[in-house]
Amino acid sequence: QEHLIWINLDEPNTAISMIRIWNYNKSRIHSFRGARYVEICFDGVPIFKGEIRKATGAHSILEFEACSECILFTTNKRILGLIEKYDTAYQKYAQALSEAKESSQTQQGNHAKTAYNIYSDL
């Protein structure tokens, strides 16, 4: 069964640099739900046809990359920099990843020294 999504861009001469598709499933049990093959047209012209990754069923920002498909339409470094600067979803992911790494390092630092740790510090 086909499912269609229409997005109307009111501004003339709109350029699209990136589209991020968040695939759906409500849990790992339902991980085979969601879209697999996607066709994207711009003014009736196909600009993307292909398979997208399925979501993992995880509900964590740390699963950001596994739950979404990023389709780029540019390699212009200035535009890619602007995407990174204003991409709030990516910023939340990067912040959560940084906090998870800091937490992991703090937990490792709080463990008692083992023989391996003692000798590896020498």
C-alpha positions in Angstrom: 0.0 0.0 0.0 1.4 3.4 -0.9 1.5 6.2 1.6 2.0 9.7 0.3 3.3 12.9 2.1 3.0 16.2 0.4 5.0 19.3 1.4 4.1 22.6 -0.1 6.9 25.2 -0.1 5.3 28.6 -0.4 8.5 30.4 -1.3 9.4 30.5 -4.9 12.9 29.3 -5.9 13.3 27.2 -2.7 16.5 25.1 -2.6 16.7 21.9 -0.6 20.1 21.0 0.8 19.1 18.2 3.1 16.2 16.0 4.1 16.2 13.9 7.2 13.6 11.1 7.4 12.7 9.8 10.8 11.5 6.3 10.2 8.8 5.0 12.6 8.3 2.1 14.8 7.0 2.1 18.4 9.3 -0.6 19.8 11.9 -3.3 18.8 9.0 -5.7 18.5 7.5 -3.5 15.7 10.8 -2.7 14.1 9.7 -3.9 10.7 7.0 -1.2 10.4 7.7 2.1 8.7 8.9 3.0 5.3 11.5 1.0 3.3 11.6 2.4 -0.2 11.1 6.1 -0.6 10.7 8.3 -3.6 11.1 12.1 -3.3 10.0 14.4 -6.1 10.6 18.2 -6.3 8.1 19.9 -8.6 7.3 16.5 -10.1 11.0 15.7 -10.8 12.5 12.7 -8.9 15.4 13.8 -6.7 15.7 10.7 -4.6 14.7 7.1 -5.0 16.0 4.4 -2.6 15.8 2.5 0.5 16.1 4.1 3.9 17.1 2.5 7.2 14.5 1.2 9.5 14.4 2.6 13.0 15.7 0.5 15.9 12.8 0.9 18.2 15.0 2.7 20.7 13.7 5.8 22.4 17.0 7.6 23.1 18.5 10.6 21.4 21.7 8.5 21.4 20.1 6.3 18.7 19.7 9.4 16.5 21.8 8.1 13.6 20.2 4.7 13.7 16.6 6.1 13.6 16.9 8.6 10.8 18.2 8.8 7.3 19.9 12.0 6.2 19.8 12.7 2.4 22.1 15.4 1.3 21.7 17.4 -1.9 24.9 19.4 -1.6 28.6 19.1 -0.9 29.0 22.9 -0.5 31.1 23.3 2.7 29.5 26.6 3.6 26.0 25.2 3.3 26.9 22.0 5.2 28.3 24.3 8.0 25.0 26.2 8.1 23.1 22.9 8.3 25.3 21.8 11.2 24.9 25.2 13.0 21.1 25.2 12.8 20.3 21.5 13.0 18.8 21.4 16.5 18.2 17.6 16.4 21.9 17.0 15.7 22.9 19.5 18.4 20.8 17.6 21.0 22.4 14.3 19.8 25.9 15.8 20.1 25.2 17.1 23.6 23.7 13.8 24.8 26.6 11.9 23.3 29.1 14.2 25.0 27.3 13.9 28.4 27.2 10.1 28.0 31.0 10.0 27.3 31.6 12.3 30.3 29.4 10.1 32.5 31.2 6.9 31.4 34.6 8.4 32.0 33.5 9.6 35.5 32.2 6.1 36.3 35.4 4.5 35.1 37.4 6.9 37.3 35.4 5.9 40.3 36.3 2.2 40.1 38.9 0.7 42.3 42.3 0.2 40.6 42.9 -3.3 39.3 46.3 -4.8 38.6 45.8 -4.1 34.9 45.0 -0.4 35.6 48.0 -0.1 38.0 50.5 -1.6 35.5 49.1 0.2 32.5 49.6 3.5 34.3 53.4 2.8 34.7 
